[in-house]
Amino acid sequence: MNAMDNTPHKKTAVDTSRCLVELRNIRKAFGGVHAVDDVSLNLYPGEVVAVLGHNGAGKSTLMKMLAGAYPIDSGEVFLSGEKVQIRSPSDAQNLGIESIYQTLALADNLDAVANLFLGRELLTRWRTLDDHRMDADARKVFQRLNKNFTNIRIPVRRLSGGQRQVVAISRAIYFNARILIMDEPTAALGPEETAMVGNLIQQLKAEGVGIFLISHDMHDVFALSDRLAVMKNGKRIGTYRTQDVTEDEVLGMIIAGKAPAGKAQTERPAR
């Protein structure tokens, strides 16, 4: 979708029974190190799948391949059952895949409106910046996520952590993200702002957005995710419905790479 015909994300009926994204047998090596080794993972509309593991487990590398930041050595990616090629971040964005990293990738010297459209500015028919439309559209999407967010014309470095997350999430939903990769979205946030981000995630789920959540915070994982996938040394240890496992069992997978006894893995969310 180009900047001339873009409109804010609208809520539509979503078929939650059809797999939104499927990663099949994905591999990535850096030299002799197999960062991701034959990993398969899927995501359904309106679902949060937490991707867990120690630093170096391969979770971030896997997600960066889906986001187009790293090329995939081998394996396949399917969106809504159709095989796709993701060779760059722009490929991913054109397919409706957006990423929100821990650092947020915001330009601190620019205001919230400029950050929302950074690199994807709206243009008039004369190919000049359409400042009026960008301001109006930005206010609509910010207000939909947080009605108290009104100081949108100050540099984002002066915003709170929660407000900065609103800007980052707004950028994803304005450009019609179907799949959202969130890397430590509540890191360094206080309790009130953490709760606000949790509410935003629930709102996105209700609109059919599928979310991959990378987090070390077990409270976030159990509060927000429908399923969780644990990786260790580049391999997937297991994927389970979050409600079916305990925190101790998850930590056992992360630390020891040991799947919990008697617990069935699942490739589908509970409905």
C-alpha positions in Angstrom: 0.0 0.0 0.0 1.4 3.4 -0.9 1.3 6.6 1.0 -1.3 8.2 -1.3 -4.1 5.7 -0.4 -3.2 4.7 3.1 -5.9 4.9 5.8 -5.8 4.0 9.5 -6.3 0.4 10.5 -10.0 -0.5 10.6 -11.5 -3.4 12.6 -12.8 -6.1 10.3 -14.1 -9.6 10.6 -11.3 -12.0 11.0 -11.1 -15.7 10.4 -9.3 -16.9 13.5 -9.3 -20.5 12.5 -6.8 -20.0 9.6 -3.1 -19.9 10.4 -1.8 -16.4 9.9 1.9 -17.1 9.6 3.8 -20.4 9.5 7.5 -20.7 9.7 8.7 -24.1 8.4 12.1 -25.7 9.1 13.9 -22.3 9.3 17.7 -22.3 9.5 20.3 -19.6 10.0 24.0 -19.9 10.6 26.7 -17.3 11.3 29.9 -19.0 10.3 29.9 -22.3 12.1 27.3 -21.3 14.7 23.8 -22.6 14.0 21.8 -19.7 15.4 18.4 -21.2 14.3 18.4 -24.9 13.5 15.3 -26.3 11.8 12.7 -24.4 13.7 9.0 -24.4 12.9 6.5 -22.1 14.5 3.1 -20.7 13.7 0.7 -17.9 14.7 -3.0 -17.4 14.4 -5.0 -14.2 14.1 -5.8 -12.6 17.5 -3.2 -14.7 19.2 0.0 -13.9 21.3 2.8 -16.4 21.0 5.6 -15.7 23.4 9.1 -16.7 22.1 11.4 -17.5 25.0 15.0 -18.4 25.7 18.3 -17.2 27.1 20.4 -14.7 25.2 21.8 -16.6 22.2 19.0 -19.1 22.1 18.0 -18.0 18.7 14.6 -16.3 19.4 15.6 -12.8 18.2 17.4 -14.2 15.2 14.2 -16.1 14.2 12.1 -13.1 14.6 14.5 -10.9 12.7 14.3 -13.3 9.7 10.5 -12.9 9.7 11.0 -9.2 9.9 13.4 -9.2 6.9 16.4 -8.0 8.9 18.3 -11.3 8.3 18.1 -13.5 5.2 16.8 -17.0 5.8 19.4 -19.7 4.9 16.8 -22.3 4.4 13.2 -23.0 5.2 9.8 -21.6 4.2 7.4 -18.8 5.3 3.7 -19.0 4.6 1.2 -16.1 5.2 -2.4 -17.2 5.3 -1.4 -20.4 3.5 0.6 -18.7 0.7 4.3 -19.1 0.4 6.1 -15.7 0.5 9.7 -14.5 0.2 11.0 -12.0 2.7 14.3 -10.5 1.6 14.2 -7.1 3.3 12.4 -5.2 6.0 10.4 -3.4 3.3 9.2 -6.9 2.0 8.0 -7.7 5.5 6.2 -4.4 5.9 4.5 -4.8 2.5 3.3 -8.2 3.8 1.8 -6.6 6.9 4.7 -7.6 9.3 5.8 -4.8 11.7 8.4 -4.9 14.5 8.6 -3.1 17.8 12.0 -3.5 19.3 13.1 -2.8 22.9 14.9 0.3 21.7 11.7 1.4 19.8 13.8 2.8 16.9 12.3 6.2 17.3 14.0 9.4 16.3 14.3 11.3 19.6 14.5 14.7 18.0 11.3 14.4 16.0 7.8 14.6 17.4 5.2 11.7 17.6 3.6 12.6 14.2 6.9 12.7 12.3 7.9 9.4 14.0 4.6 7.7 13.0 5.3 8.4 9.3 9.1 8.3 9.3 10.2 6.9 6.0 6.6 6.5 4.8 5.4 10.0 4.7 2.1 10.9 3.1 2.2 13.0 0.0 -0.2 15.4 -1.7 -1.0 15.0 -5.4 1.8 17.5 -6.0 4.3 15.1 -4.3 4.8 17.5 -1.4 4.4 16.4 2.3 0.8 16.3 3.3 1.4 17.7 6.8 -2.3 18.3 7.4 -3.4 14.8 6.7 -0.5 13.3 8.6 -1.4 15.4 11.7 -5.1 14.5 11.5 -4.5 10.8 10.9 -1.9 10.6 13.7 -4.3 12.3 16.2 -6.9 9.7 15.3 -4.7 6.7 15.8 -3.1 8.0 19.0 -6.4 8.9 20.5 -7.8 5.4 19.7 -5.0 3.8 21.7 -4.6 6.3 24.5 -7.1 9.2 24.9 -4.8 10.9 27.3 -1.9 11.2 24.8 -2.2 14.8 23.6 1.4 16.2 23.6 2.1 14.8 20.2 4.1 17.8 18.9 7.0 17.6 21.3 10.2 15.6 20.7 9.6 12.0 21.6 12.7 12.1 23.9 10.4 14.1 26.3 7.7 11.4 26.3 7.2 8.8 28.9 8.1 5.2 28.1 4.4 4.3 27.8 3.8 7.2 25.4 6.7 6.1 23.3 5.2 2.6 23.1 2.0 4.2 21.9 3.9 5.9 19.1 5.6 2.6 18.1 2.4 0.5 18.2 0.5 3.3 16.4 3.0 3.1 13.6 2.4 -0.6 13.2 -1.4 -0.5 13.2 -1.7 2.6 11.0 0.1 0.7 8.3 -2.2 -2.2 8.7 0.0 -4.7 10.4 -1.4 -8.2 10.5 1.6 -9.6 12.3 3.4 -7.7 15.1 6.8 -8.7 16.6 7.2 -7.1 20.0 10.6 -7.4 21.6 10.5 -6.7 25.4 7.6 -4.2 25.1 7.4 -3.5 28.8 11.2 -3.3 29.6 12.0 -0.3 31.9 8.3 0.7 32.2 6.6 1.3 35.5 3.5 -0.7 36.7 1.0 1.8 35.2 2.6 2.0 31.8 3.2 -1.8 31.8 -0.6 -2.2 32.3 -1.3 0.3 29.5 0.9 -1.7 27.1 -0.9 -4.9 28.2 -4.3 -3.2 27.4 -2.9 -2.2 23.9 -2.0 -5.8 23.2 -5.4 -7.0 24.2 -7.0 -4.4 21.9 -4.8 -5.5 19.0 -5.7 -9.2 19.7 -9.4 -8.3 19.6 -8.8 -6.8 16.1 -7.2 -10.0 14.8 -3.6 -8.9 14.9 -1.2 -11.8 15.6 1.6 -11.0 18.0 5.0 -12.7 18.5 6.2 -11.6 22.0 9.8 -11.8 22.9 10.1 -11.3 26.7 12.2 -12.4 29.7 9.5 -11.2 32.1 7.5 -14.3 33.2 4.7 -12.1 34.5 4.2 -10.6 31.0 4.4 -14.1 29.4 1.7 -15.6 31.6 -0.5 -12.5 31.5 -0.4 -11.8 27.8 0.4 -14.9 25.8 -1.9 -17.7 24.5 0.9 -20.0 23.7 4.7 -20.0 24.3 7.6 -21.5 22.4 10.9 -22.1 24.1 14.2 -22.1 22.2 17.7 -23.2 23.4 20.9 -23.4 21.3 19.0 -22.6 18.1 16.4 -25.3 18.5 12.8 -25.2 19.5 12.4 -27.2 22.7 8.6 -27.1 22.7 5.4 -25.1 22.1 2.6 -25.2 24.6 -0.6 -23.4 25.6 0.5 -21.0 28.3 -2.4 -22.2 30.5 -1.1 -25.8 30.4 2.4 -25.2 31.9 3.8 -23.7 35.0 6.5 -21.1 35.4 8.9 -23.7 36.8 8.3 -25.9 33.8 9.0 -23.0 31.4 12.2 -22.1 33.3 13.2 -25.8 33.1 12.9 -25.6 29.3 14.8 -22.3 29.1 17.7 -23.4 31.4 18.0 -27.1 30.9 16.3 -27.6 27.5 14.0 -30.2 29.0 10.4 -30.5 27.9 8.0 -31.0 30.8 6.9 -34.6 31.3 3.3 -35.4 30.5 2.5 -32.1 28.8 1.3 -32.2 25.2 2.7 -29.7 22.7 0.3 -27.9 20.5 0.4 -26.0 17.2 -3.0 -24.3 17.7 -4.3 -21.8 20.3 -7.2 -22.6 22.6 -10.5 -21.3 21.2 
